[in-house]
Amino acid sequence: MKNLPSICPACQSQLKIKELLCEKCSTEIGGLFELPPLARLSVEDQEFILQFVKCSGSLKEMARLQKLSYPTVRNQLDNVIEQIKVLEDQKQDI
């Protein structure tokens, strides 16, 4: 399955969802829906968050699994946190 794009390939603007479909009963819902902040992160950052949750939030365990130093993993988490804050601030500005 393909990853959900969040950035327009033509102009680099934020994409929005226009339609939703239930594959089971074919119900369609139309409108203009925002992507949640986590879905707007890069695939790499989303994977980092998933791994972080699976490790019960243990940066020590993340560092061990990724074979990286604790400070490196801490910096990755800090970067993701900063990106989420920026995305939340952008939503408030709308």
C-alpha positions as CSV (number, residue, x, y, z in Angstrom):
1,M,0.0,0.0,0.0
2,K,1.2,3.5,-0.8
3,N,1.9,6.2,1.8
4,L,-0.6,9.0,2.0
5,P,1.0,12.1,0.4
6,S,0.8,15.3,2.4
7,I,2.6,17.8,0.2
8,C,1.6,18.9,-3.3
9,P,4.2,17.7,-5.8
10,A,3.6,20.7,-8.0
11,C,3.7,23.6,-5.6
12,Q,4.8,22.1,-2.2
13,S,1.6,23.3,-0.5
14,Q,-0.2,21.2,2.2
15,L,-2.7,18.7,0.7
16,K,-6.2,18.2,2.2
17,I,-8.5,15.2,1.9
18,K,-11.6,15.7,-0.3
19,E,-13.3,12.4,-0.2
20,L,-13.5,9.3,2.1
21,L,-14.8,5.9,1.0
22,C,-15.9,2.8,2.9
23,E,-14.7,-0.2,0.9
24,K,-17.2,-2.5,2.7
25,C,-20.5,-0.6,1.9
26,S,-19.3,2.0,-0.7
27,T,-20.4,4.9,1.5
28,E,-18.7,8.1,0.3
29,I,-18.2,11.2,2.3
30,G,-17.2,14.4,0.6
31,G,-15.8,17.6,2.1
32,L,-12.5,19.3,2.8
33,F,-10.6,17.6,5.7
34,E,-7.3,18.5,7.2
35,L,-4.7,15.8,7.6
36,P,-3.8,15.3,11.3
37,P,-0.3,16.6,12.3
38,L,1.2,13.1,12.6
39,A,0.0,12.3,9.0
40,R,1.7,15.4,7.8
41,L,5.1,14.3,9.1
42,S,7.6,12.6,6.8
43,V,7.4,8.9,6.5
44,E,10.7,8.6,8.4
45,D,9.4,10.7,11.2
46,Q,6.1,8.7,11.3
47,E,8.2,5.4,11.5
48,F,10.3,6.9,14.3
49,I,7.1,7.7,16.3
50,L,5.7,4.2,15.7
51,Q,9.0,2.7,16.9
52,F,9.1,5.0,19.9
53,V,5.6,4.0,21.0
54,K,6.4,0.3,20.5
55,C,9.4,0.9,22.8
56,S,7.1,2.3,25.4
57,G,8.7,5.7,25.0
58,S,12.1,4.4,26.0
59,L,14.9,6.4,24.2
60,K,17.4,4.0,25.7
61,E,15.6,1.1,23.9
62,M,15.3,3.1,20.7
63,A,19.0,3.8,20.7
64,R,19.8,0.1,21.2
65,L,17.5,-1.0,18.4
66,Q,18.7,1.6,16.0
67,K,22.3,1.1,17.0
68,L,22.7,4.8,17.7
69,S,23.8,6.8,20.7
70,Y,21.2,8.0,23.2
71,P,21.9,11.7,22.4
72,T,21.3,11.1,18.6
73,V,18.0,9.5,19.3
74,R,17.1,12.3,21.7
75,N,17.9,14.8,19.0
76,Q,15.7,12.9,16.6
77,L,12.8,13.1,19.0
78,D,13.4,16.8,19.7
79,N,13.3,17.4,15.9
80,V,10.0,15.5,15.6
81,I,8.5,17.4,18.6
82,E,9.5,20.7,17.0
83,Q,7.9,19.7,13.7
84,I,4.7,18.8,15.4
85,K,4.7,22.2,17.2
86,V,5.1,24.0,13.9
87,L,2.3,22.0,12.3
88,E,0.0,22.7,15.3
89,D,0.8,26.4,15.1
90,Q,0.0,26.4,11.4
91,K,-3.4,24.9,12.1
92,Q,-4.1,27.6,14.7
93,D,-3.2,30.3,12.2
94,I,-5.9,29.1,9.7
